[in-house]
Amino acid sequence: MNMTPRFKIARIWASGLLVICSLLLTSCAQPPQYEEIQLLESPEPRISTEIYFYPKLGQSVAQQDRDRYECYLWATEQSGFDPSTPPLAPHQRIVVRPAQPEGQSTVLGAVTGAIIGAAIGSPHDTGKGAVIGSMAGALIGAASDSAQQQEARAMTRGYDRLSAQRAAATERKAQNYRRAMKACLEGRGYSVR
């Protein structure tokens, strides 16, 4: 079937209009949304700040209590760590997941591609254009899904790194606290283990 020049121009305009509409629709799409899920299954290991000390100079129980309290105050000031205050929140592992279900972009891409392919294809090959458009749209959607999953995994790794850094900083402070307590108690005539 021969197309008249007027029909060819109308078809080009329709195809161009369809492409512009699809670009406008995709530009209205919101950026990927993520949700943070806090998992409470891995509690933070308890930091040991126990120090055992024994009087070497025959200090009384009252003197031991006073010395322990004064050394506690001094060690807290020196280390910036107070074992009597609980952490601000229990250790929580945070996992980031895309808010939309996995594969949604693939499905949307396939449907959009099929519609565009059918509209752009020749009148005789509408089905073929829909299939080709569907495959192309599915590939683009799958790439989008994959990128969202990768970004979510990267965000989770970032949270994990921050959590490990916080735990390491807390452990360093606890070590400094134990060291300060030991030095204070030894200076007051106690044997410390």
ROLUMMAR-598432 format. One record per residue: residue number from 1; chain; x, y, z of N, C-alpha, C in turn. Coordinates in steps of 0.05 Angstrom, whole numbers, plus 5000, padded with zeros to 4 digits. Layout:
! ROLUMMAR-598432
+-----+-------+------+------+------+------+------+------+------+------+------+
!  nr ! kette !  n_x !  n_y !  n_z ! ca_x ! ca_y ! ca_z !  c_x !  c_y !  c_z !
+-----+-------+------+------+------+------+------+------+------+------+------+
! NUM !     A !    X !    Y !    Z !    X !    Y !    Z !    X !    Y !    Z !
...
+-----+-------+------+------+------+------+------+------+------+------+------+
! end
This chain:
! ROLUMMAR-598432
+-----+-------+------+------+------+------+------+------+------+------+------+
!  nr ! kette !  n_x !  n_y !  n_z ! ca_x ! ca_y ! ca_z !  c_x !  c_y !  c_z !
+-----+-------+------+------+------+------+------+------+------+------+------+
!   1 !     A ! 5017 ! 4977 ! 5000 ! 5000 ! 5000 ! 5000 ! 5018 ! 5025 ! 5000 !
!   2 !     A ! 5013 ! 5042 ! 4981 ! 5028 ! 5067 ! 4979 ! 5015 ! 5088 ! 4997 !
!   3 !     A ! 5032 ! 5102 ! 5012 ! 5021 ! 5123 ! 5029 ! 5024 ! 5150 ! 5014 !
!   4 !     A ! 5005 ! 5166 ! 5017 ! 5006 ! 5192 ! 5005 ! 5024 ! 5210 ! 5022 !
!   5 !     A ! 5036 ! 5231 ! 5009 ! 5053 ! 5249 ! 5025 ! 5039 ! 5261 ! 5049 !
!   6 !     A ! 5013 ! 5266 ! 5046 ! 4998 ! 5278 ! 5068 ! 4996 ! 5258 ! 5091 !
!   7 !     A ! 4991 ! 5233 ! 5085 ! 4989 ! 5212 ! 5105 ! 5016 ! 5208 ! 5119 !
!   8 !     A ! 5038 ! 5209 ! 5104 ! 5065 ! 5206 ! 5116 ! 5070 ! 5229 ! 5135 !
!   9 !     A ! 5063 ! 5253 ! 5127 ! 5067 ! 5276 ! 5145 ! 5051 ! 5274 ! 5170 !
!  10 !     A ! 5026 ! 5265 ! 5167 ! 5008 ! 5262 ! 5190 ! 5019 ! 5240 ! 5209 !
!  11 !     A ! 5030 ! 5219 ! 5197 ! 5042 ! 5197 ! 5213 ! 5067 ! 5207 ! 5228 !
!  12 !     A ! 5083 ! 5223 ! 5215 ! 5107 ! 5233 ! 5228 ! 5099 ! 5252 ! 5251 !
!  13 !     A ! 5079 ! 5268 ! 5247 ! 5069 ! 5286 ! 5268 ! 5058 ! 5270 ! 5291 !
!  14 !     A ! 5043 ! 5249 ! 5285 ! 5031 ! 5232 ! 5306 ! 5053 ! 5218 ! 5322 !
!  15 !     A ! 5073 ! 5208 ! 5308 ! 5095 ! 5195 ! 5321 ! 5110 ! 5215 ! 5339 !
!  16 !     A ! 5115 ! 5238 ! 5328 ! 5129 ! 5259 ! 5344 ! 5113 ! 5267 ! 5368 !
!  17 !     A ! 5087 ! 5270 ! 5365 ! 5070 ! 5277 ! 5387 ! 5069 ! 5255 ! 5408 !
!  18 !     A ! 5069 ! 5230 ! 5399 ! 5070 ! 5208 ! 5418 ! 5096 ! 5207 ! 5434 !
!  19 !     A ! 5118 ! 5212 ! 5420 ! 5144 ! 5213 ! 5434 ! 5145 ! 5236 ! 5454 !
!  20 !     A ! 5135 ! 5259 ! 5446 ! 5134 ! 5282 ! 5465 ! 5117 ! 5276 ! 5489 !
!  21 !     A ! 5094 ! 5263 ! 5484 ! 5076 ! 5256 ! 5507 ! 5089 ! 5236 ! 5525 !
!  22 !     A ! 5103 ! 5216 ! 5514 ! 5116 ! 5196 ! 5531 ! 5139 ! 5209 ! 5546 !
!  23 !     A ! 5153 ! 5228 ! 5534 ! 5175 ! 5242 ! 5549 ! 5163 ! 5259 ! 5572 !
!  24 !     A ! 5140 ! 5272 ! 5566 ! 5127 ! 5287 ! 5587 ! 5118 ! 5269 ! 5610 !
!  25 !     A ! 5107 ! 5246 ! 5603 ! 5098 ! 5227 ! 5624 ! 5121 ! 5217 ! 5640 !
!  26 !     A ! 5143 ! 5211 ! 5628 ! 5166 ! 5201 ! 5643 ! 5179 ! 5223 ! 5659 !
!  27 !     A ! 5177 ! 5248 ! 5650 ! 5189 ! 5270 ! 5666 ! 5172 ! 5276 ! 5690 !
!  28 !     A ! 5146 ! 5268 ! 5690 ! 5129 ! 5272 ! 5713 ! 5133 ! 5251 ! 5734 !
!  29 !     A ! 5147 ! 5230 ! 5727 ! 5151 ! 5208 ! 5746 ! 5168 ! 5218 ! 5769 !
!  30 !     A ! 5160 ! 5208 ! 5793 ! 5174 ! 5216 ! 5817 ! 5201 ! 5201 ! 5819 !
!  31 !     A ! 5220 ! 5213 ! 5832 ! 5245 ! 5198 ! 5837 ! 5239 ! 5174 ! 5855 !
!  32 !     A ! 5256 ! 5154 ! 5853 ! 5251 ! 5130 ! 5869 ! 5249 ! 5137 ! 5899 !
!  33 !     A ! 5230 ! 5125 ! 5912 ! 5226 ! 5129 ! 5941 ! 5238 ! 5104 ! 5955 !
!  34 !     A ! 5249 ! 5109 ! 5978 ! 5260 ! 5087 ! 5994 ! 5248 ! 5087 ! 6022 !
!  35 !     A ! 5247 ! 5063 ! 6033 ! 5238 ! 5061 ! 6061 ! 5260 ! 5048 ! 6077 !
!  36 !     A ! 5263 ! 5058 ! 6101 ! 5283 ! 5046 ! 6119 ! 5269 ! 5027 ! 6138 !
!  37 !     A ! 5280 ! 5003 ! 6140 ! 5268 ! 4983 ! 6157 ! 5289 ! 4977 ! 6179 !
!  38 !     A ! 5281 ! 4979 ! 6204 ! 5299 ! 4974 ! 6226 ! 5295 ! 4946 ! 6236 !
!  39 !     A ! 5317 ! 4931 ! 6236 ! 5316 ! 4903 ! 6245 ! 5328 ! 4902 ! 6273 !
!  40 !     A ! 5313 ! 4891 ! 6291 ! 5322 ! 4889 ! 6319 ! 5334 ! 4862 ! 6326 !
!  41 !     A ! 5340 ! 4846 ! 6305 ! 5348 ! 4819 ! 6311 ! 5378 ! 4817 ! 6319 !
!  42 !     A ! 5394 ! 4838 ! 6316 ! 5422 ! 4836 ! 6323 ! 5428 ! 4857 ! 6344 !
!  43 !     A ! 5425 ! 4850 ! 6370 ! 5430 ! 4869 ! 6391 ! 5460 ! 4876 ! 6392 !
!  44 !     A ! 5465 ! 4900 ! 6401 ! 5493 ! 4910 ! 6404 ! 5506 ! 4894 ! 6426 !
!  45 !     A ! 5531 ! 4885 ! 6422 ! 5545 ! 4871 ! 6443 ! 5549 ! 4889 ! 6467 !
!  46 !     A ! 5545 ! 4878 ! 6490 ! 5548 ! 4893 ! 6515 ! 5577 ! 4900 ! 6519 !
!  47 !     A ! 5583 ! 4925 ! 6525 ! 5610 ! 4934 ! 6530 ! 5616 ! 4930 ! 6560 !
!  48 !     A ! 5637 ! 4916 ! 6564 ! 5645 ! 4910 ! 6592 ! 5661 ! 4933 ! 6604 !
!  49 !     A ! 5651 ! 4943 ! 6626 ! 5666 ! 4964 ! 6641 ! 5671 ! 4956 ! 6669 !
!  50 !     A ! 5667 ! 4930 ! 6675 ! 5672 ! 4920 ! 6702 ! 5702 ! 4920 ! 6708 !
!  51 !     A ! 5708 ! 4929 ! 6732 ! 5736 ! 4929 ! 6741 ! 5735 ! 4917 ! 6769 !
!  52 !     A ! 5752 ! 4897 ! 6773 ! 5754 ! 4885 ! 6799 ! 5779 ! 4896 ! 6813 !
!  53 !     A ! 5775 ! 4905 ! 6838 ! 5797 ! 4916 ! 6853 ! 5796 ! 4905 ! 6881 !
!  54 !     A ! 5820 ! 4904 ! 6893 ! 5823 ! 4893 ! 6920 ! 5840 ! 4912 ! 6936 !
!  55 !     A ! 5833 ! 4917 ! 6961 ! 5848 ! 4935 ! 6978 ! 5876 ! 4923 ! 6985 !
!  56 !     A ! 5897 ! 4938 ! 6981 ! 5923 ! 4929 ! 6989 ! 5932 ! 4941 ! 7015 !
!  57 !     A ! 5918 ! 4963 ! 7024 ! 5926 ! 4977 ! 7048 ! 5906 ! 4974 ! 7070 !
!  58 !     A ! 5888 ! 4955 ! 7068 ! 5868 ! 4950 ! 7089 ! 5846 ! 4971 ! 7090 !
!  59 !     A ! 5839 ! 4983 ! 7067 ! 5818 ! 5003 ! 7066 ! 5791 ! 4990 ! 7075 !
!  60 !     A ! 5775 ! 5006 ! 7089 ! 5749 ! 4996 ! 7098 ! 5730 ! 4995 ! 7075 !
!  61 !     A ! 5707 ! 4982 ! 7079 ! 5686 ! 4980 ! 7058 ! 5676 ! 5008 ! 7051 !
!  62 !     A ! 5672 ! 5025 ! 7071 ! 5663 ! 5053 ! 7065 ! 5684 ! 5068 ! 7049 !
!  63 !     A ! 5710 ! 5064 ! 7055 ! 5731 ! 5077 ! 7040 ! 5732 ! 5066 ! 7011 !
!  64 !     A ! 5728 ! 5040 ! 7008 ! 5728 ! 5028 ! 6981 ! 5705 ! 5040 ! 6964 !
!  65 !     A ! 5682 ! 5043 ! 6977 ! 5659 ! 5054 ! 6962 ! 5664 ! 5083 ! 6954 !
!  66 !     A ! 5676 ! 5099 ! 6972 ! 5682 ! 5127 ! 6966 ! 5703 ! 5129 ! 6944 !
!  67 !     A ! 5724 ! 5112 ! 6946 ! 5746 ! 5112 ! 6926 ! 5735 ! 5104 ! 6899 !
!  68 !     A ! 5718 ! 5083 ! 6899 ! 5706 ! 5073 ! 6874 ! 5689 ! 5095 ! 6861 !
!  69 !     A ! 5673 ! 5109 ! 6877 ! 5656 ! 5131 ! 6866 ! 5673 ! 5154 ! 6856 !
!  70 !     A ! 5693 ! 5162 ! 6871 ! 5710 ! 5185 ! 6862 ! 5726 ! 5177 ! 6837 !
!  71 !     A ! 5735 ! 5153 ! 6836 ! 5749 ! 5144 ! 6812 ! 5730 ! 5142 ! 6788 !
!  72 !     A ! 5705 ! 5133 ! 6793 ! 5685 ! 5132 ! 6772 ! 5681 ! 5160 ! 6760 !
!  73 !     A ! 5677 ! 5180 ! 6778 ! 5673 ! 5208 ! 6768 ! 5697 ! 5218 ! 6752 !
!  74 !     A ! 5721 ! 5212 ! 6762 ! 5746 ! 5221 ! 6749 ! 5749 ! 5207 ! 6722 !
!  75 !     A ! 5744 ! 5180 ! 6721 ! 5748 ! 5165 ! 6696 ! 5727 ! 5174 ! 6675 !
!  76 !     A ! 5703 ! 5180 ! 6685 ! 5682 ! 5189 ! 6666 ! 5690 ! 5216 ! 6654 !
!  77 !     A ! 5701 ! 5233 ! 6670 ! 5710 ! 5260 ! 6660 ! 5733 ! 5257 ! 6641 !
!  78 !     A ! 5751 ! 5239 ! 6647 ! 5775 ! 5235 ! 6630 ! 5769 ! 5222 ! 6604 !
!  79 !     A ! 5751 ! 5203 ! 6604 ! 5745 ! 5187 ! 6580 ! 5722 ! 5197 ! 6563 !
!  80 !     A ! 5704 ! 5213 ! 6576 ! 5680 ! 5221 ! 6562 ! 5660 ! 5199 ! 6559 !
!  81 !     A ! 5663 ! 5178 ! 6575 ! 5646 ! 5154 ! 6574 ! 5634 ! 5149 ! 6602 !
!  82 !     A ! 5608 ! 5146 ! 6603 ! 5595 ! 5141 ! 6629 ! 5580 ! 5114 ! 6627 !
!  83 !     A ! 5591 ! 5094 ! 6639 ! 5578 ! 5067 ! 6637 ! 5550 ! 5066 ! 6650 !
!  84 !     A ! 5543 ! 5085 ! 6667 ! 5517 ! 5084 ! 6680 ! 5495 ! 5094 ! 6663 !
!  85 !     A ! 5501 ! 5108 ! 6641 ! 5480 ! 5117 ! 6623 ! 5478 ! 5098 ! 6600 !
!  86 !     A ! 5454 ! 5088 ! 6594 ! 5451 ! 5070 ! 6572 ! 5455 ! 5085 ! 6545 !
!  87 !     A ! 5460 ! 5071 ! 6524 ! 5462 ! 5084 ! 6498 ! 5436 ! 5098 ! 6491 !
!  88 !     A ! 5437 ! 5117 ! 6473 ! 5413 ! 5132 ! 6466 ! 5391 ! 5114 ! 6456 !
!  89 !     A ! 5398 ! 5093 ! 6441 ! 5378 ! 5075 ! 6430 ! 5391 ! 5048 ! 6428 !
!  90 !     A ! 5375 ! 5026 ! 6428 ! 5387 ! 5000 ! 6424 ! 5399 ! 4998 ! 6396 !
!  91 !     A ! 5418 ! 4981 ! 6393 ! 5430 ! 4978 ! 6367 ! 5409 ! 4967 ! 6347 !
!  92 !     A ! 5407 ! 4981 ! 6325 ! 5388 ! 4973 ! 6305 ! 5401 ! 4973 ! 6278 !
!  93 !     A ! 5399 ! 4952 ! 6264 ! 5409 ! 4950 ! 6237 ! 5388 ! 4961 ! 6219 !
!  94 !     A ! 5396 ! 4980 ! 6202 ! 5377 ! 4992 ! 6184 ! 5381 ! 4981 ! 6155 !
!  95 !     A ! 5360 ! 4973 ! 6143 ! 5361 ! 4963 ! 6116 ! 5344 ! 4982 ! 6099 !
!  96 !     A ! 5354 ! 4990 ! 6076 ! 5339 ! 5008 ! 6058 ! 5329 ! 4992 ! 6034 !
!  97 !     A ! 5303 ! 4995 ! 6029 ! 5290 ! 4981 ! 6006 ! 5274 ! 5001 ! 5990 !
!  98 !     A ! 5273 ! 4997 ! 5964 ! 5255 ! 5014 ! 5948 ! 5227 ! 5012 ! 5957 !
!  99 !     A ! 5212 ! 5034 ! 5958 ! 5184 ! 5034 ! 5967 ! 5166 ! 5019 ! 5948 !
! 100 !     A ! 5173 ! 5020 ! 5922 ! 5156 ! 5007 ! 5902 ! 5165 ! 4978 ! 5900 !
! 101 !     A ! 5147 ! 4959 ! 5894 ! 5154 ! 4931 ! 5892 ! 5175 ! 4927 ! 5870 !
! 102 !     A ! 5192 ! 4907 ! 5874 ! 5212 ! 4900 ! 5855 ! 5198 ! 4891 ! 5829 !
! 103 !     A ! 5208 ! 4901 ! 5806 ! 5197 ! 4893 ! 5780 ! 5175 ! 4912 ! 5770 !
! 104 !     A ! 5167 ! 4931 ! 5786 ! 5146 ! 4949 ! 5777 ! 5155 ! 4965 ! 5753 !
! 105 !     A ! 5179 ! 4975 ! 5753 ! 5189 ! 4991 ! 5730 ! 5191 ! 4974 ! 5705 !
! 106 !     A ! 5198 ! 4949 ! 5708 ! 5199 ! 4931 ! 5685 ! 5172 ! 4927 ! 5672 !
! 107 !     A ! 5151 ! 4923 ! 5689 ! 5124 ! 4920 ! 5678 ! 5114 ! 4946 ! 5665 !
! 108 !     A ! 5119 ! 4968 ! 5679 ! 5110 ! 4994 ! 5668 ! 5125 ! 5000 ! 5642 !
! 109 !     A ! 5150 ! 4994 ! 5641 ! 5166 ! 4998 ! 5616 ! 5155 ! 4981 ! 5593 !
! 110 !     A ! 5148 ! 4956 ! 5599 ! 5138 ! 4938 ! 5578 ! 5111 ! 4948 ! 5568 !
! 111 !     A ! 5094 ! 4956 ! 5586 ! 5067 ! 4965 ! 5577 ! 5070 ! 4991 ! 5561 !
! 112 !     A ! 5086 ! 5010 ! 5571 ! 5090 ! 5035 ! 5557 ! 5103 ! 5030 ! 5530 !
! 113 !     A ! 5123 ! 5013 ! 5529 ! 5136 ! 5006 ! 5504 ! 5118 ! 4994 ! 5484 !
! 114 !     A ! 5100 ! 4977 ! 5493 ! 5081 ! 4964 ! 5475 ! 5062 ! 4984 ! 5463 !
! 115 !     A ! 5052 ! 5003 ! 5479 ! 5034 ! 5023 ! 5469 ! 5048 ! 5041 ! 5449 !
! 116 !     A ! 5072 ! 5050 ! 5456 ! 5087 ! 5067 ! 5437 ! 5094 ! 5052 ! 5412 !
! 117 !     A ! 5103 ! 5026 ! 5415 ! 5110 ! 5010 ! 5391 ! 5087 ! 5006 ! 5373 !
! 118 !     A ! 5063 ! 5001 ! 5385 ! 5039 ! 4996 ! 5368 ! 5031 ! 5022 ! 5354 !
! 119 !     A ! 5034 ! 5045 ! 5367 ! 5027 ! 5070 ! 5355 ! 5046 ! 5079 ! 5333 !
! 120 !     A ! 5071 ! 5073 ! 5337 ! 5091 ! 5082 ! 5318 ! 5093 ! 5063 ! 5294 !
! 121 !     A ! 5088 ! 5037 ! 5299 ! 5090 ! 5017 ! 5278 ! 5071 ! 5022 ! 5255 !
! 122 !     A ! 5077 ! 5009 ! 5233 ! 5060 ! 5013 ! 5210 ! 5032 ! 5000 ! 5216 !
! 123 !     A ! 5012 ! 5009 ! 5202 ! 4985 ! 4998 ! 5207 ! 4983 ! 4968 ! 5203 !
! 124 !     A ! 5000 ! 4957 ! 5186 ! 5000 ! 4928 ! 5181 ! 5015 ! 4912 ! 5202 !
! 125 !     A ! 5034 ! 4925 ! 5215 ! 5051 ! 4911 ! 5234 ! 5048 ! 4923 ! 5263 !
! 126 !     A ! 5024 ! 4929 ! 5270 ! 5019 ! 4940 ! 5297 ! 5028 ! 4921 ! 5319 !
! 127 !     A ! 5022 ! 4895 ! 5315 ! 5029 ! 4875 ! 5335 ! 5059 ! 4872 ! 5337 !
! 128 !     A ! 5073 ! 4873 ! 5314 ! 5102 ! 4871 ! 5314 ! 5114 ! 4895 ! 5329 !
! 129 !     A ! 5103 ! 4919 ! 5323 ! 5113 ! 4943 ! 5336 ! 5108 ! 4942 ! 5366 !
! 130 !     A ! 5085 ! 4930 ! 5374 ! 5079 ! 4928 ! 5403 ! 5098 ! 4909 ! 5417 !
! 131 !     A ! 5105 ! 4887 ! 5404 ! 5123 ! 4868 ! 5415 ! 5151 ! 4880 ! 5418 !
! 132 !     A ! 5161 ! 4893 ! 5397 ! 5187 ! 4905 ! 5398 ! 5188 ! 4927 ! 5419 !
! 133 !     A ! 5167 ! 4944 ! 5419 ! 5166 ! 4965 ! 5439 ! 5164 ! 4954 ! 5468 !
! 134 !     A ! 5150 ! 4932 ! 5471 ! 5147 ! 4920 ! 5497 ! 5174 ! 4909 ! 5507 !
! 135 !     A ! 5189 ! 4897 ! 5489 ! 5215 ! 4886 ! 5497 ! 5234 ! 4909 ! 5504 !
! 136 !     A ! 5234 ! 4930 ! 5488 ! 5252 ! 4953 ! 5493 ! 5244 ! 4966 ! 5520 !
! 137 !     A ! 5218 ! 4970 ! 5524 ! 5209 ! 4982 ! 5549 ! 5215 ! 4965 ! 5573 !
! 138 !     A ! 5213 ! 4939 ! 5570 ! 5219 ! 4921 ! 5593 ! 5249 ! 4922 ! 5599 !
! 139 !     A ! 5266 ! 4924 ! 5579 ! 5295 ! 4926 ! 5584 ! 5301 ! 4952 ! 5599 !
! 140 !     A ! 5289 ! 4974 ! 5590 ! 5294 ! 4999 ! 5604 ! 5283 ! 4998 ! 5632 !
! 141 !     A ! 5259 ! 4987 ! 5636 ! 5248 ! 4985 ! 5663 ! 5265 ! 4967 ! 5681 !
! 142 !     A ! 5275 ! 4945 ! 5670 ! 5292 ! 4927 ! 5686 ! 5317 ! 4941 ! 5694 !
! 143 !     A ! 5328 ! 4957 ! 5677 ! 5352 ! 4972 ! 5684 ! 5346 ! 4992 ! 5706 !
! 144 !     A ! 5323 ! 5004 ! 5705 ! 5314 ! 5022 ! 5726 ! 5311 ! 5007 ! 5753 !
! 145 !     A ! 5298 ! 4984 ! 5752 ! 5294 ! 4968 ! 5776 ! 5322 ! 4960 ! 5788 !
! 146 !     A ! 5339 ! 4952 ! 5771 ! 5366 ! 4944 ! 5780 ! 5381 ! 4967 ! 5793 !
! 147 !     A ! 5379 ! 4990 ! 5781 ! 5393 ! 5014 ! 5792 ! 5381 ! 5021 ! 5819 !
! 148 !     A ! 5355 ! 5019 ! 5822 ! 5342 ! 5025 ! 5848 ! 5352 ! 5005 ! 5870 !
! 149 !     A ! 5353 ! 4980 ! 5862 ! 5362 ! 4959 ! 5881 ! 5391 ! 4964 ! 5889 !
! 150 !     A ! 5408 ! 4971 ! 5870 ! 5436 ! 4977 ! 5875 ! 5439 ! 5001 ! 5894 !
! 151 !     A ! 5423 ! 5022 ! 5889 ! 5424 ! 5046 ! 5906 ! 5415 ! 5039 ! 5934 !
! 152 !     A ! 5395 ! 5023 ! 5937 ! 5385 ! 5015 ! 5964 ! 5407 ! 4999 ! 5978 !
! 153 !     A ! 5420 ! 4980 ! 5964 ! 5442 ! 4965 ! 5977 ! 5465 ! 4983 ! 5986 !
! 154 !     A ! 5471 ! 5003 ! 5969 ! 5493 ! 5022 ! 5976 ! 5485 ! 5038 ! 6001 !
! 155 !     A ! 5460 ! 5046 ! 6003 ! 5451 ! 5061 ! 6026 ! 5452 ! 5044 ! 6051 !
! 156 !     A ! 5445 ! 5018 ! 6049 ! 5447 ! 5000 ! 6072 ! 5476 ! 4996 ! 6081 !
! 157 !     A ! 5494 ! 4993 ! 6061 ! 5522 ! 4991 ! 6069 ! 5532 ! 5016 ! 6083 !
! 158 !     A ! 5522 ! 5039 ! 6075 ! 5530 ! 5064 ! 6088 ! 5520 ! 5064 ! 6117 !
! 159 !     A ! 5496 ! 5055 ! 6122 ! 5485 ! 5053 ! 6149 ! 5502 ! 5033 ! 6166 !
! 160 !     A ! 5509 ! 5011 ! 6153 ! 5525 ! 4991 ! 6168 ! 5552 ! 5002 ! 6175 !
! 161 !     A ! 5564 ! 5017 ! 6157 ! 5591 ! 5030 ! 6163 ! 5588 ! 5049 ! 6187 !
! 162 !     A ! 5567 ! 5066 ! 6186 ! 5563 ! 5085 ! 6208 ! 5559 ! 5071 ! 6235 !
! 163 !     A ! 5544 ! 5049 ! 6234 ! 5539 ! 5034 ! 6259 ! 5565 ! 5022 ! 6269 !
! 164 !     A ! 5581 ! 5011 ! 6251 ! 5607 ! 4999 ! 6260 ! 5625 ! 5021 ! 6271 !
! 165 !     A ! 5625 ! 5044 ! 6258 ! 5642 ! 5066 ! 6268 ! 5633 ! 5075 ! 6296 !
! 166 !     A ! 5607 ! 5077 ! 6300 ! 5596 ! 5085 ! 6327 ! 5604 ! 5064 ! 6348 !
! 167 !     A ! 5601 ! 5038 ! 6341 ! 5608 ! 5017 ! 6360 ! 5638 ! 5018 ! 6367 !
! 168 !     A ! 5655 ! 5023 ! 6346 ! 5684 ! 5024 ! 6351 ! 5691 ! 5048 ! 6369 !
! 169 !     A ! 5678 ! 5071 ! 6364 ! 5683 ! 5095 ! 6380 ! 5674 ! 5090 ! 6409 !
! 170 !     A ! 5652 ! 5077 ! 6413 ! 5642 ! 5071 ! 6440 ! 5661 ! 5052 ! 6454 !
! 171 !     A ! 5671 ! 5032 ! 6440 ! 5690 ! 5013 ! 6452 ! 5716 ! 5027 ! 6459 !
! 172 !     A ! 5725 ! 5046 ! 6443 ! 5750 ! 5061 ! 6450 ! 5746 ! 5077 ! 6475 !
! 173 !     A ! 5722 ! 5090 ! 6477 ! 5717 ! 5106 ! 6501 ! 5715 ! 5088 ! 6526 !
! 174 !     A ! 5703 ! 5064 ! 6522 ! 5701 ! 5045 ! 6545 ! 5729 ! 5036 ! 6553 !
! 175 !     A ! 5746 ! 5031 ! 6534 ! 5774 ! 5023 ! 6541 ! 5788 ! 5045 ! 6556 !
! 176 !     A ! 5784 ! 5070 ! 6547 ! 5796 ! 5093 ! 6561 ! 5785 ! 5096 ! 6589 !
! 177 !     A ! 5759 ! 5090 ! 6592 ! 5747 ! 5091 ! 6618 ! 5759 ! 5070 ! 6637 !
! 178 !     A ! 5761 ! 5045 ! 6627 ! 5773 ! 5024 ! 6643 ! 5802 ! 5031 ! 6651 !
! 179 !     A ! 5817 ! 5042 ! 6632 ! 5845 ! 5049 ! 6637 ! 5846 ! 5071 ! 6659 !
! 180 !     A ! 5828 ! 5091 ! 6656 ! 5828 ! 5113 ! 6676 ! 5820 ! 5102 ! 6704 !
! 181 !     A ! 5800 ! 5085 ! 6705 ! 5792 ! 5073 ! 6730 ! 5815 ! 5058 ! 6743 !
! 182 !     A ! 5828 ! 5042 ! 6727 ! 5851 ! 5026 ! 6737 ! 5872 ! 5044 ! 6748 !
! 183 !     A ! 5880 ! 5065 ! 6733 ! 5900 ! 5084 ! 6743 ! 5892 ! 5097 ! 6769 !
! 184 !     A ! 5867 ! 5106 ! 6771 ! 5858 ! 5120 ! 6794 ! 5858 ! 5101 ! 6819 !
! 185 !     A ! 5847 ! 5077 ! 6815 ! 5846 ! 5058 ! 6838 ! 5874 ! 5049 ! 6846 !
! 186 !     A ! 5891 ! 5044 ! 6827 ! 5919 ! 5036 ! 6834 ! 5933 ! 5059 ! 6849 !
! 187 !     A ! 5927 ! 5084 ! 6841 ! 5939 ! 5107 ! 6855 ! 5928 ! 5110 ! 6883 !
! 188 !     A ! 5906 ! 5098 ! 6889 ! 5894 ! 5099 ! 6917 ! 5900 ! 5074 ! 6933 !
! 189 !     A ! 5918 ! 5058 ! 6922 ! 5927 ! 5035 ! 6938 ! 5911 ! 5009 ! 6935 !
! 190 !     A ! 5900 ! 5004 ! 6911 ! 5885 ! 4980 ! 6905 ! 5899 ! 4963 ! 6884 !
! 191 !     A ! 5895 ! 4937 ! 6885 ! 5904 ! 4920 ! 6864 ! 5880 ! 4917 ! 6845 !
! 192 !     A ! 5885 ! 4921 ! 6819 ! 5863 ! 4922 ! 6799 ! 5868 ! 4900 ! 6779 !
! 193 !     A ! 5846 ! 4885 ! 6772 ! 5848 ! 4865 ! 6751 ! 5828 ! 4871 ! 6729 !
+-----+-------+------+------+------+------+------+------+------+------+------+
! end
